[in-house]
């Protein structure tokens, strides 16, 4: 039952629920090196899924 609930939560958040939980557990454990890595991955996934975001570097470099 809990697994189905988790799967529904993941679907609602774009499948990032496991990553969010891992981030929370790493923070609780004081592993801030892991927190930084997971946060960067979560941000990259969310930016990739957002169609209306333009990377500033790509715009400045003419898309190179």
LUMTOR-507801 format. One record per residue: x, y, z of N, C-alpha, C, O in turn; residue number from 1. Coordinates in steps of 0.1 Angstrom, whole numbers, plus 2048, in hexadecimal, padded with zeros to 3 digits. Layout:
// LUMTOR-507801
<rec n_u="X" n_v="Y" n_w="Z" ca_u="X" ca_v="Y" ca_w="Z" c_u="X" c_v="Y" c_w="Z" o_u="X" o_v="Y" o_w="Z" num="NUM"/>
...
***
This chain:
// LUMTOR-507801
<rec n_u="808" n_v="7F4" n_w="800" ca_u="800" ca_v="800" ca_w="800" c_u="809" c_v="80D" c_w="800" o_u="806" o_v="816" o_w="7F8" num="1"/>
<rec n_u="813" n_v="80D" n_w="808" ca_u="81C" ca_v="819" ca_w="809" c_u="823" c_v="81B" c_w="7FC" o_u="826" o_v="826" o_w="7F8" num="2"/>
<rec n_u="827" n_v="810" n_w="7F5" ca_u="82E" ca_v="811" ca_w="7E9" c_u="825" c_v="817" c_w="7DE" o_u="82A" o_v="820" o_w="7D6" num="3"/>
<rec n_u="818" n_v="814" n_w="7DE" ca_u="80F" ca_v="81A" ca_w="7D4" c_u="80D" c_v="829" c_w="7D7" o_u="80D" o_v="831" o_w="7CE" num="4"/>
<rec n_u="80D" n_v="82C" n_w="7E4" ca_u="80C" ca_v="83A" ca_w="7E7" c_u="818" c_v="842" c_w="7E3" o_u="817" o_v="84D" o_w="7DE" num="5"/>
<rec n_u="824" n_v="83C" n_w="7E5" ca_u="830" ca_v="842" ca_w="7E1" c_u="831" c_v="844" c_w="7D1" o_u="835" o_v="84E" o_w="7CC" num="6"/>
<rec n_u="82C" n_v="83A" n_w="7CA" ca_u="82B" ca_v="83B" ca_w="7BC" c_u="822" c_v="846" c_w="7B7" o_u="825" o_v="84D" o_w="7AD" num="7"/>
<rec n_u="817" n_v="848" n_w="7BE" ca_u="80E" ca_v="853" ca_w="7BB" c_u="815" c_v="860" c_w="7BD" o_u="813" o_v="86A" o_w="7B5" num="8"/>
<rec n_u="81C" n_v="861" n_w="7C8" ca_u="823" ca_v="86E" ca_w="7CB" c_u="82E" c_v="871" c_w="7C1" o_u="82F" o_v="87C" o_w="7BD" num="9"/>
<rec n_u="835" n_v="866" n_w="7BD" ca_u="83F" ca_v="868" ca_w="7B3" c_u="839" c_v="86D" c_w="7A5" o_u="83F" o_v="875" o_w="79F" num="10"/>
<rec n_u="82E" n_v="867" n_w="7A2" ca_u="827" ca_v="86B" ca_w="795" c_u="823" c_v="87A" c_w="796" o_u="824" o_v="881" o_w="78D" num="11"/>
<rec n_u="81E" n_v="87E" n_w="7A2" ca_u="81A" ca_v="88C" ca_w="7A4" c_u="825" c_v="896" c_w="7A3" o_u="823" o_v="8A1" o_w="79F" num="12"/>
<rec n_u="831" n_v="892" n_w="7A7" ca_u="83D" ca_v="89B" ca_w="7A8" c_u="846" c_v="899" c_w="79C" o_u="851" o_v="89E" o_w="79B" num="13"/>
<rec n_u="841" n_v="891" n_w="792" ca_u="849" ca_v="88F" ca_w="786" c_u="853" c_v="884" c_w="788" o_u="85D" o_v="883" o_w="780" num="14"/>
<rec n_u="852" n_v="87B" n_w="791" ca_u="85A" ca_v="870" ca_w="793" c_u="867" c_v="873" c_w="79C" o_u="870" o_v="86B" o_w="79D" num="15"/>
<rec n_u="867" n_v="87F" n_w="7A2" ca_u="872" ca_v="883" ca_w="7AA" c_u="871" c_v="880" c_w="7B9" o_u="879" o_v="884" o_w="7C1" num="16"/>
<rec n_u="866" n_v="879" n_w="7BD" ca_u="864" ca_v="876" ca_w="7CB" c_u="86F" c_v="86E" c_w="7D2" o_u="872" o_v="871" o_w="7DD" num="17"/>
<rec n_u="874" n_v="864" n_w="7CB" ca_u="87F" ca_v="85D" ca_w="7D1" c_u="88C" c_v="865" c_w="7D3" o_u="892" o_v="864" o_w="7DD" num="18"/>
<rec n_u="88E" n_v="86E" n_w="7C9" ca_u="899" ca_v="877" ca_w="7CB" c_u="897" c_v="881" c_w="7D6" o_u="8A1" o_v="884" o_w="7DD" num="19"/>
<rec n_u="88B" n_v="886" n_w="7D7" ca_u="888" ca_v="88F" ca_w="7E2" c_u="889" c_v="888" c_w="7F0" o_u="88F" o_v="88E" o_w="7F9" num="20"/>
<rec n_u="885" n_v="87C" n_w="7F1" ca_u="886" ca_v="874" ca_w="7FD" c_u="895" c_v="872" c_w="800" o_u="899" o_v="873" o_w="80C" num="21"/>
<rec n_u="89D" n_v="86E" n_w="7F6" ca_u="8AB" ca_v="86C" ca_w="7F8" c_u="8B2" c_v="879" c_w="7FD" o_u="8BB" o_v="879" o_w="806" num="22"/>
<rec n_u="8AE" n_v="884" n_w="7F8" ca_u="8B3" ca_v="891" ca_w="7FC" c_u="8B0" c_v="894" c_w="80B" o_u="8B9" o_v="898" o_w="812" num="23"/>
<rec n_u="8A4" n_v="891" n_w="80F" ca_u="8A0" ca_v="893" ca_w="81D" c_u="8A8" c_v="88A" c_w="826" o_u="8AC" o_v="88E" o_w="831" num="24"/>
<rec n_u="8A9" n_v="87D" n_w="822" ca_u="8B1" ca_v="874" ca_w="82A" c_u="8C0" c_v="878" c_w="82B" o_u="8C6" o_v="876" o_w="836" num="25"/>
<rec n_u="8C5" n_v="87C" n_w="820" ca_u="8D3" ca_v="881" ca_w="821" c_u="8D5" c_v="88D" c_w="82A" o_u="8DF" o_v="88E" o_w="831" num="26"/>
<rec n_u="8CB" n_v="896" n_w="82A" ca_u="8CC" ca_v="8A2" ca_w="832" c_u="8CB" c_v="89E" c_w="841" o_u="8D2" o_v="8A3" o_w="84A" num="27"/>
<rec n_u="8C2" n_v="894" n_w="844" ca_u="8C0" ca_v="88F" ca_w="851" c_u="8CD" c_v="889" c_w="856" o_u="8D0" o_v="88A" o_w="862" num="28"/>
<rec n_u="8D4" n_v="882" n_w="84E" ca_u="8E0" ca_v="87B" ca_w="851" c_u="8EC" c_v="885" c_w="852" o_u="8F7" o_v="881" o_w="856" num="29"/>
<rec n_u="8EA" n_v="891" n_w="84E" ca_u="8F5" ca_v="89B" ca_w="84E" c_u="8FF" c_v="899" c_w="843" o_u="90A" o_v="89F" o_w="843" num="30"/>
<rec n_u="8FA" n_v="892" n_w="838" ca_u="903" ca_v="890" ca_w="82C" c_u="900" c_v="89B" c_w="822" o_u="8FA" o_v="899" o_w="818" num="31"/>
<rec n_u="906" n_v="8A7" n_w="825" ca_u="903" ca_v="8B3" ca_w="81D" c_u="90A" c_v="8B3" c_w="80F" o_u="905" o_v="8BA" o_w="806" num="32"/>
<rec n_u="914" n_v="8AA" n_w="80E" ca_u="91A" ca_v="8A8" ca_w="801" c_u="910" c_v="8A1" c_w="7F8" o_u="90F" o_v="8A4" o_w="7EC" num="33"/>
<rec n_u="909" n_v="897" n_w="7FD" ca_u="8FF" ca_v="890" ca_w="7F6" c_u="8F3" c_v="899" c_w="7F3" o_u="8ED" o_v="898" o_w="7E9" num="34"/>
<rec n_u="8EF" n_v="8A1" n_w="7FD" ca_u="8E4" ca_v="8AA" ca_w="7FB" c_u="8E7" c_v="8B3" c_w="7F0" o_u="8DE" o_v="8B5" o_w="7E7" num="35"/>
<rec n_u="8F3" n_v="8B9" n_w="7EF" ca_u="8F6" ca_v="8C2" ca_w="7E3" c_u="8F5" c_v="8BB" c_w="7D6" o_u="8F0" o_v="8C0" o_w="7CC" num="36"/>
<rec n_u="8FA" n_v="8AE" n_w="7D6" ca_u="8FA" ca_v="8A6" ca_w="7C9" c_u="8EB" c_v="8A3" c_w="7C5" o_u="8E8" o_v="8A5" o_w="7BA" num="37"/>
<rec n_u="8E3" n_v="89F" n_w="7CF" ca_u="8D5" ca_v="89C" ca_w="7CC" c_u="8CD" c_v="8A8" c_w="7C8" o_u="8C5" o_v="8A7" o_w="7BF" num="38"/>
<rec n_u="8D0" n_v="8B3" n_w="7CF" ca_u="8C8" ca_v="8BF" ca_w="7CB" c_u="8CC" c_v="8C4" c_w="7BD" o_u="8C3" o_v="8C9" o_w="7B6" num="39"/>
<rec n_u="8D8" n_v="8C3" n_w="7B9" ca_u="8DC" ca_v="8C6" ca_w="7AC" c_u="8D5" c_v="8BD" c_w="7A1" o_u="8D1" o_v="8C2" o_w="797" num="40"/>
<rec n_u="8D4" n_v="8B1" n_w="7A4" ca_u="8CD" ca_v="8A7" ca_w="79B" c_u="8BF" c_v="8AA" c_w="79B" o_u="8B9" o_v="8AA" o_w="790" num="41"/>
<rec n_u="8B8" n_v="8AD" n_w="7A6" ca_u="8AA" ca_v="8B0" ca_w="7A6" c_u="8A8" c_v="8BD" c_w="79E" o_u="89E" o_v="8BE" o_w="797" num="42"/>
<rec n_u="8B0" n_v="8C7" n_w="7A0" ca_u="8AE" ca_v="8D4" ca_w="798" c_u="8B0" c_v="8D1" c_w="789" o_u="8A8" o_v="8D6" o_w="781" num="43"/>
<rec n_u="8BA" n_v="8C9" n_w="785" ca_u="8BC" ca_v="8C6" ca_w="777" c_u="8B0" c_v="8BF" c_w="771" o_u="8AC" o_v="8C2" o_w="766" num="44"/>
<rec n_u="8AA" n_v="8B6" n_w="779" ca_u="89E" ca_v="8AF" ca_w="774" c_u="892" c_v="8B8" c_w="772" o_u="88B" o_v="8B7" o_w="768" num="45"/>
<rec n_u="890" n_v="8C0" n_w="77C" ca_u="885" ca_v="8CA" ca_w="77B" c_u="887" c_v="8D4" c_w="770" o_u="87D" o_v="8D7" o_w="769" num="46"/>
<rec n_u="893" n_v="8D9" n_w="76E" ca_u="895" ca_v="8E2" ca_w="763" c_u="893" c_v="8DB" c_w="756" o_u="88E" o_v="8E1" o_w="74C" num="47"/>
<rec n_u="898" n_v="8CF" n_w="755" ca_u="896" ca_v="8C7" ca_w="748" c_u="887" c_v="8C5" c_w="745" o_u="883" o_v="8C5" o_w="739" num="48"/>
<rec n_u="87F" n_v="8C3" n_w="74F" ca_u="871" ca_v="8C1" ca_w="74D" c_u="869" c_v="8CE" c_w="74B" o_u="85D" o_v="8CD" o_w="746" num="49"/>
<rec n_u="86F" n_v="8D9" n_w="74E" ca_u="868" ca_v="8E6" ca_w="74D" c_u="86B" c_v="8EB" c_w="73F" o_u="877" o_v="8EF" o_w="73C" num="50"/>
<rec n_u="861" n_v="8EC" n_w="736" ca_u="864" ca_v="8F0" ca_w="728" c_u="866" c_v="8FE" c_w="726" o_u="86B" o_v="903" o_w="71C" num="51"/>
<rec n_u="863" n_v="906" n_w="731" ca_u="864" ca_v="915" ca_w="72F" c_u="871" c_v="91B" c_w="735" o_u="872" o_v="927" o_w="737" num="52"/>
<rec n_u="87B" n_v="913" n_w="738" ca_u="888" ca_v="917" ca_w="73E" c_u="893" c_v="918" c_w="733" o_u="895" o_v="90E" o_w="72C" num="53"/>
<rec n_u="899" n_v="923" n_w="733" ca_u="8A5" ca_v="925" ca_w="729" c_u="8B1" c_v="927" c_w="732" o_u="8B2" o_v="92F" o_w="73B" num="54"/>
<rec n_u="8BB" n_v="91F" n_w="72F" ca_u="8C8" ca_v="920" ca_w="737" c_u="8CF" c_v="92D" c_w="733" o_u="8D0" o_v="930" o_w="727" num="55"/>
<rec n_u="8D3" n_v="935" n_w="73C" ca_u="8D9" ca_v="942" ca_w="73A" c_u="8E5" c_v="941" c_w="732" o_u="8E8" o_v="948" o_w="728" num="56"/>
<rec n_u="8EE" n_v="937" n_w="735" ca_u="8FA" ca_v="935" ca_w="72E" c_u="8F8" c_v="932" c_w="71F" o_u="8FF" o_v="937" o_w="716" num="57"/>
<rec n_u="8EE" n_v="92A" n_w="71C" ca_u="8EA" ca_v="927" ca_w="70E" c_u="8E6" c_v="933" c_w="707" o_u="8E9" o_v="935" o_w="6FB" num="58"/>
<rec n_u="8DE" n_v="93C" n_w="70D" ca_u="8D9" ca_v="948" ca_w="707" c_u="8E5" c_v="951" c_w="704" o_u="8E5" o_v="958" o_w="6FA" num="59"/>
<rec n_u="8EE" n_v="953" n_w="70E" ca_u="8FA" ca_v="95C" ca_w="70C" c_u="903" c_v="957" c_w="702" o_u="909" o_v="95F" o_w="6FA" num="60"/>
<rec n_u="906" n_v="94A" n_w="701" ca_u="90F" ca_v="944" ca_w="6F8" c_u="909" c_v="942" c_w="6EA" o_u="910" o_v="93D" o_w="6E1" num="61"/>
<rec n_u="8FD" n_v="946" n_w="6E8" ca_u="8F7" ca_v="944" ca_w="6DB" c_u="8F3" c_v="935" c_w="6D9" o_u="8F2" o_v="931" o_w="6CD" num="62"/>
<rec n_u="8F2" n_v="92E" n_w="6E4" ca_u="8EE" ca_v="920" ca_w="6E3" c_u="8F9" c_v="916" c_w="6E0" o_u="8F7" o_v="90A" o_w="6DD" num="63"/>
<rec n_u="906" n_v="91B" n_w="6E2" ca_u="911" ca_v="912" ca_w="6DF" c_u="913" c_v="908" c_w="6EA" o_u="91D" o_v="900" o_w="6EA" num="64"/>
***
